[in-house]
Amino acid sequence: MTSLQPLHPETSPTETLCPSSAAHGGEAFVLSPMNSNFEALVCRDVLRTVFEKLALTDLARAACVCRLWSSVASDREMQTRAFMAPWKLKEVVGNPSSGGFWRDNGLGRFAISHRLVRGDTVASLAVKYCVQVMDIKRLNNMMSDHGIYSRERLLIPVSNPDLLIGGTCYIEVDTCAKREVAVLYLEGGLDKKVNRLLNRVQSDRGRKRIIDSLKRSMQVDDGTAQYYLSISNGDPRAAMMEFSQDLRWERQTGLV
């Protein structure tokens, strides 16, 4: 019995034979995305023009196609541009320890550098930056609040992407947190930017978030959190200070 043979055993599934040359009795040639018939796909200038429009995840996939595409897609300038684009960053300074850093530009890749001063607590910083206490601890590899006393700074999760607009981030490895992040420094413009964001969240939804954060930090009910926020003119940090002072007085007088 004669076995059936493929029509073109030399042709891979992704390749086709040019019909025009075969019809004229000429030697058939293979059309492949990577041969001379697709010059645009092997032209670095064309590839750069196309790749510059890709998102970071798509750029990483393009780097897996072939060596040429990988060399173009792995260009530092192109990777940096794709990394910054979604957040409208002005600049990213520094070189990551691994090229894999560029493959993820989610909001969790960024952090705010807060230099600790006397009186800072994890709870007060959570209220100040409108983030969760556990998120700060997780980012800084802290098991308890006492870890704050052995550090000069804390990394704060970025809860509002607007903070990144027009900013400059520095790629750093935090030795205490044991992680590499793109760090945003707000010194010099901290109060202005944070106050602007706090003013923006003074809507009903924003106020509810602040009250919920105060409730968790103070471990009190809704009414108590609203009371301390009201007597502090809507300033969460002042509300925490008022609550701490009252709690200290109650303990001194033996009421609790």
C-alpha positions as CSV (number, residue, x, y, z in Angstrom):
1,M,0.0,0.0,0.0
2,T,1.3,3.4,-0.9
3,S,1.4,5.9,1.9
4,L,0.2,9.5,1.3
5,Q,2.9,12.0,1.1
6,P,2.5,15.7,2.0
7,L,2.3,18.1,-1.0
8,H,5.2,20.2,0.2
9,P,7.2,18.4,2.9
10,E,9.9,21.1,3.0
11,T,7.4,23.8,3.9
12,S,6.6,24.5,7.5
13,P,3.0,25.2,8.6
14,T,3.7,29.0,8.8
15,E,5.2,29.2,5.4
16,T,3.5,29.2,1.9
17,L,4.7,28.8,-1.6
18,C,4.4,31.7,-4.0
19,P,1.9,30.6,-6.7
20,S,3.0,33.1,-9.4
21,S,6.5,31.6,-9.8
22,A,5.1,28.1,-9.9
23,A,2.6,29.0,-12.5
24,H,5.3,30.3,-14.8
25,G,7.4,27.2,-14.4
26,G,9.9,28.9,-12.3
27,E,11.3,27.6,-9.1
28,A,8.9,28.0,-6.2
29,F,10.2,30.1,-3.3
30,V,9.0,30.2,0.3
31,L,7.2,33.2,1.8
32,S,8.1,33.5,5.4
33,P,7.7,36.4,7.9
34,M,11.5,36.4,8.3
35,N,12.8,36.3,4.7
36,S,13.5,39.0,2.3
37,N,9.9,39.3,1.2
38,F,9.0,40.8,4.5
39,E,11.8,43.4,4.7
40,A,9.7,45.6,7.0
41,L,9.8,43.0,9.7
42,V,13.6,42.9,9.7
43,C,14.2,46.7,9.4
44,R,15.3,48.1,12.7
45,D,13.8,51.6,12.0
46,V,10.4,50.1,11.2
47,L,10.5,47.8,14.2
48,R,11.4,50.7,16.5
49,T,8.5,52.8,15.1
50,V,6.1,49.9,15.7
51,F,7.5,48.8,19.1
52,E,7.3,52.4,20.5
53,K,3.5,52.2,20.3
54,L,3.3,48.9,22.3
55,A,2.4,48.5,25.9
56,L,5.1,47.0,28.2
57,T,3.6,43.5,28.2
58,D,3.3,43.5,24.4
59,L,6.9,44.7,24.1
60,A,8.0,41.8,26.3
61,R,6.2,39.4,24.0
62,A,7.7,40.9,20.9
63,A,11.2,40.3,22.4
64,C,10.5,36.5,22.4
65,V,10.0,36.3,18.6
66,C,13.6,36.3,17.4
67,R,17.0,37.7,18.2
68,L,16.5,40.8,16.0
69,W,13.2,41.6,17.6
70,S,14.7,40.9,21.1
71,S,17.6,43.3,20.5
72,V,15.2,46.1,19.4
73,A,12.6,45.5,22.1
74,S,15.3,45.3,24.8
75,D,16.6,48.7,24.1
76,R,16.8,50.6,27.3
77,E,15.3,53.8,26.0
78,M,12.3,52.0,24.5
79,Q,11.7,50.0,27.7
80,T,11.9,53.1,29.8
81,R,9.5,55.0,27.6
82,A,7.0,52.1,27.8
83,F,7.5,51.9,31.5
84,M,6.7,55.6,32.0
85,A,3.9,56.0,29.5
86,P,0.8,54.8,31.4
87,W,1.7,57.1,34.4
88,K,2.9,60.1,32.5
89,L,6.2,60.2,34.3
90,K,8.8,62.8,33.4
91,E,11.9,60.6,34.0
92,V,13.1,57.3,35.4
93,V,16.6,57.4,36.8
94,G,18.8,54.4,37.5
95,N,19.4,50.9,36.3
96,P,17.5,47.9,37.7
97,S,19.5,44.9,38.9
98,S,17.6,42.7,36.5
99,G,16.0,43.3,33.1
100,G,12.9,41.7,34.4
101,F,12.1,44.9,36.3
102,W,10.8,46.5,33.1
103,R,8.3,43.8,32.5
104,D,5.9,45.1,35.2
105,N,4.9,48.7,35.5
106,G,1.8,48.2,37.7
107,L,1.2,50.7,40.4
108,G,2.7,48.3,42.9
109,R,6.1,48.8,41.3
110,F,6.2,52.4,42.6
111,A,6.6,53.7,46.1
112,I,6.9,57.1,47.9
113,S,9.9,57.7,50.1
114,H,8.9,59.1,53.5
115,R,11.8,60.2,55.8
116,L,10.8,59.4,59.3
117,V,10.6,62.1,61.9
118,R,9.8,62.0,65.6
119,G,6.2,61.2,66.2
120,D,5.6,59.2,63.0
121,T,3.7,55.9,63.4
122,V,2.6,53.4,60.8
123,A,-1.0,54.3,61.6
124,S,-0.5,58.1,61.2
125,L,1.3,57.6,57.9
126,A,-1.5,55.3,56.6
127,V,-3.9,58.1,57.3
128,K,-1.7,60.8,55.8
129,Y,-1.2,59.0,52.5
130,C,-4.7,57.3,52.5
131,V,-3.4,53.8,52.4
132,Q,-3.8,50.7,54.5
133,V,-1.5,49.9,57.5
134,M,-1.0,46.4,56.3
135,D,0.0,47.7,52.8
136,I,2.8,49.8,54.4
137,K,4.0,46.8,56.5
138,R,4.0,44.5,53.6
139,L,5.9,46.9,51.3
140,N,8.5,47.5,54.0
141,N,8.8,43.8,55.1
142,M,7.7,44.7,58.6
143,M,6.2,42.2,61.0
144,S,5.1,44.8,63.6
145,D,4.9,48.5,64.1
146,H,8.1,48.4,66.1
147,G,10.1,48.0,62.9
148,I,9.7,51.7,62.3
149,Y,12.2,52.6,65.0
150,S,15.2,51.0,63.3
151,R,14.7,52.8,60.0
152,E,15.4,56.2,58.5
153,R,12.6,56.0,56.0
154,L,9.6,54.0,55.0
155,L,8.3,53.2,51.5
156,I,4.7,54.2,51.1
157,P,2.4,52.5,48.5
158,V,1.2,54.9,45.8
159,S,-2.6,55.0,46.2
160,N,-3.3,57.8,43.8
161,P,-1.7,57.6,40.3
162,D,-1.9,61.4,40.0
163,L,1.1,61.7,42.2
164,L,3.2,60.1,39.5
165,I,2.2,62.6,36.8
166,G,5.2,64.7,35.7
167,G,7.3,63.1,38.5
168,T,10.8,61.6,38.5
169,C,11.3,58.1,39.9
170,Y,14.6,56.6,41.1
171,I,15.1,52.8,40.8
172,E,16.5,51.7,44.1
173,V,16.9,48.6,46.2
174,D,15.7,49.2,49.7
175,T,17.9,47.2,52.1
176,C,15.3,47.1,54.9
177,A,12.3,46.3,52.6
178,K,14.5,43.9,50.6
179,R,12.8,44.9,47.3
180,E,13.6,47.0,44.2
181,V,11.1,49.7,43.4
182,A,10.8,53.0,41.5
183,V,10.9,55.5,44.3
184,L,9.2,58.9,44.2
185,Y,10.6,61.6,46.4
186,L,8.1,64.3,47.4
187,E,10.4,66.3,49.7
188,G,10.0,70.0,48.9
189,G,6.6,69.5,47.3
190,L,5.1,67.0,49.8
191,D,2.7,69.3,51.6
192,K,1.5,71.0,48.4
193,K,0.8,67.7,46.5
194,V,-0.6,65.8,49.4
195,N,-2.8,68.7,50.5
196,R,-4.1,69.1,47.0
197,L,-5.1,65.4,46.9
198,L,-6.6,65.6,50.4
199,N,-8.7,68.5,49.3
200,R,-9.8,66.6,46.3
201,V,-11.1,63.7,48.4
202,Q,-13.2,65.9,50.6
203,S,-16.2,64.6,48.7
204,D,-18.6,62.1,50.4
205,R,-16.6,59.2,49.1
206,G,-13.3,60.6,50.1
207,R,-14.5,61.6,53.6
208,K,-15.8,58.1,54.1
209,R,-12.4,56.6,53.2
210,I,-10.7,58.9,55.7
211,I,-13.2,58.0,58.4
212,D,-12.8,54.3,57.7
213,S,-9.1,54.6,57.9
214,L,-9.4,56.5,61.3
215,K,-11.7,53.8,62.6
216,R,-9.2,51.1,61.8
217,S,-6.3,53.1,63.2
218,M,-8.0,54.2,66.4
219,Q,-10.1,51.0,66.7
220,V,-13.2,53.0,67.5
221,D,-16.7,53.3,66.1
222,D,-17.9,55.5,63.2
223,G,-19.3,58.2,65.5
224,T,-16.0,58.6,67.4
225,A,-14.0,58.8,64.2
226,Q,-16.3,61.5,62.8
227,Y,-16.1,63.4,66.1
228,Y,-12.3,63.6,66.1
229,L,-12.2,64.4,62.4
230,S,-14.7,67.3,62.9
231,I,-12.8,68.9,65.9
232,S,-9.6,68.7,63.8
233,N,-11.1,70.6,60.9
234,G,-10.9,67.6,58.6
235,D,-7.2,67.0,59.2
236,P,-6.6,63.2,59.8
237,R,-3.2,63.7,61.3
238,A,-4.6,66.2,63.8
239,A,-7.5,63.9,64.6
240,M,-5.0,61.1,65.4
241,M,-3.1,63.4,67.7
242,E,-6.2,64.6,69.5
243,F,-7.3,61.0,70.0
244,S,-3.8,59.9,71.3
245,Q,-3.8,62.8,73.8
246,D,-7.3,61.9,75.1
247,L,-6.4,58.2,75.3
248,R,-3.2,59.1,77.2
249,W,-5.1,61.3,79.7
250,E,-7.7,58.5,80.3
251,R,-4.9,56.1,81.1
252,Q,-3.2,58.5,83.4
253,T,-6.4,59.1,85.3
254,G,-7.3,55.4,85.4
255,L,-10.4,55.7,83.4
256,V,-9.2,52.8,81.1
